[in-house]
């Protein structure tokens, strides 16, 4: 997919939820700032929390728009039960 097609796909995926996404980013920023205010140590909890939230929002948008984000990829070397990579 080229850059123009990617921008069009992004616009399609976020159609009707742009303000919701803007609010989500504001909340994510507030979580990061709160983590920083907790003597910097809180950032170690805030950043992973925000990253997981971003991944969940992406997957939900991708699944709703039909871009395949709802699929979980197969990793054969991890599904064999072997702990080594």
C-alpha positions, -999 to 999 in steps of 0.1 A, spaced: 0 0 0 14 34 -10 13 65 11 -18 80 -5 -37 47 -1 -26 45 35 -39 80 43 -72 71 26 -74 39 46 -67 58 78 -94 83 70 -118 55 64 -109 37 96 -113 67 117 -145 81 101 -169 92 128 -146 86 157 -120 113 153 -132 133 183 -132 100 204 -97 94 193 -87 130 202 -102 125 237 -83 91 239 -50 109 231 -57 136 258 -63 108 284 -32 90 273 -12 123 277 -27 128 312 -17 93 322 19 99 311 20 132 329 6 116 360 33 89 358 59 116 355 45 134 385 48 103 406 85 109 412 93 96 377 88 60 389 52 60 378 63 64 342 73 27 343 37 18 348 21 46 327 40 39 294 31 2 291 -5 10 301 -8 36 273 10 13 248 -15 -15 255 -44 9 252 -31 22 219 -28 -13 206 -63 -22 216 -78 9 200 -59 2 168 -71 -34 167 -107 -24 173 -106 3 146 -89 -21 122 -115 -49 129 -144 -25 125 -132 -11 92 -122 -45 78 -85 -38 75 -76 -71 91 -64 -57 124 -86 -82 143 -66 -112 132 -39 -127 154 -9 -137 134 5 -172 137 40 -176 150 49 -213 144 82 -212 164 63 -199 194 32 -222 192 52 -254 195 56 -251 232 93 -244 229 103 -214 252 134 -206 232 133 -181 203 
